[in-house]
Each structure stands twice: as structure tokens, then as C-alpha cells.
Amino acid sequence: MKYSRFTDEQIIGILKEQESGLKTADVCRKHGISEATFYKCKSKFGGTEVSDARKLKALEDENAKLKKLLAETMLDNAILKDVASKKW
């Protein structure tokens, strides 16, 4: 099962369950994920706290908005240069 159905906070909770002493196979069976998915999540979120995950998500959202604004501005700039370069 894909881990995208879990929020970042839930994934961190699942990782903490395994760190507390439960077997990886038992944790995976309980939450309906494969061990490969578990280890993929662990490589991404290992050692992360919930507050860190929230900050990371906010930064990713802000970064996406800024990239979109930059792309729109660059497109507008290219259009203006194209129009200004034409001879009337």
C-alpha cells in the first residue's frame, strides 16, 4: 500500500512505534504497509520530530509558490522582450 495515504505526522508515529521496540514486520502488518515502504519512509523521515515535519511542509509549500511566481515573471519578461524587439 502506498504511504501517501498517511500524513507526515502519522508516518513519524509509525516510525516511533518501531523504534520503541516492536518488530518491523508487526508494525507494517498493523498499518497495512510493506516493509519496503516502511524503510523508504524511514530514510525520508528518520530522526524527524512532528514539529520539524510541519516546518518542512510549510517551507515546501512556500518554495512551490515562489517557484511559480518566478516562472510567471520570467514568462512575462520574455514576452515583453519579444514584443520590444519587433520592428514596427
N, C-alpha and C positions, 0 to 999 in steps of 0.2 A: 504494500500500500504506500502511496506517496506520502511524504511527510509534510507536503504543502497544506494538508488539511489541519495541521496543528499550528497554533500561534507560536511565536518565538518563546514566549513565557512558558507555554506547555512543553515545548521541546527541552528547555532548560530544566524543567521539573522532572521530565523523564530521565535526563542525564543524571540528575542528582539522586534519583531513586537507585540507579545502578551504582553510583559512587558510594551510596550508603551501605552497600554490601549485598544487594540482590544480584543474582546471576543475570548476565546479559540476555540469555535466552528467555528467562522468565519475564523480564521487563518487556522484551519485544513481543512476546506472546500476549501479555496483559494489554498492551496498547495496540496490537494488531499491525506491527511493522516488522520488516525483515531486519536481520542483523546487519546487512549491508547498508540499509537506510539508517540504522542506528549509528553505525560508525561514520557514515557521511555527515550526519548531524553533529556527532561528537567532534569531528575535525573542524566543523564550522563554528560551533558554539561551546566547545570545551573550555572550561575555566571562566565562562562568562556569567555574570550575575544578571538578574532580571532588569535592574536599572540600567546596566550597560547596554542591554539589548534594546531597550526603549530609546536610549540616546542614539544608538546606531541607526535604528529605524527612522528617527526624526532627521538625522543627518542625511540618510539616503534619500528621503523624500525631498528635502531642501536641495540636495545636489541635482536631483532629476528636474526640479523646477528651474533651477539656474541653467542647466544644460539646454532646456527647451527655450528659455529666453535668449540665450546666446545664439542658438541656431536660427531663431526668428530674426534676430538683429542682423546676423550675418547675411541672411537671405535678403532682407530689406536693403542692406548696404550694396549687395551685388546687383540688385535690380536698379538702384539709383545710379551706380557706376555705368551700367549698361545703357540706361537712358541718357546719361550725360555724355557718353562717348559717341552717340549717333550724331551725324551732321543733319541739320535741319535745313 
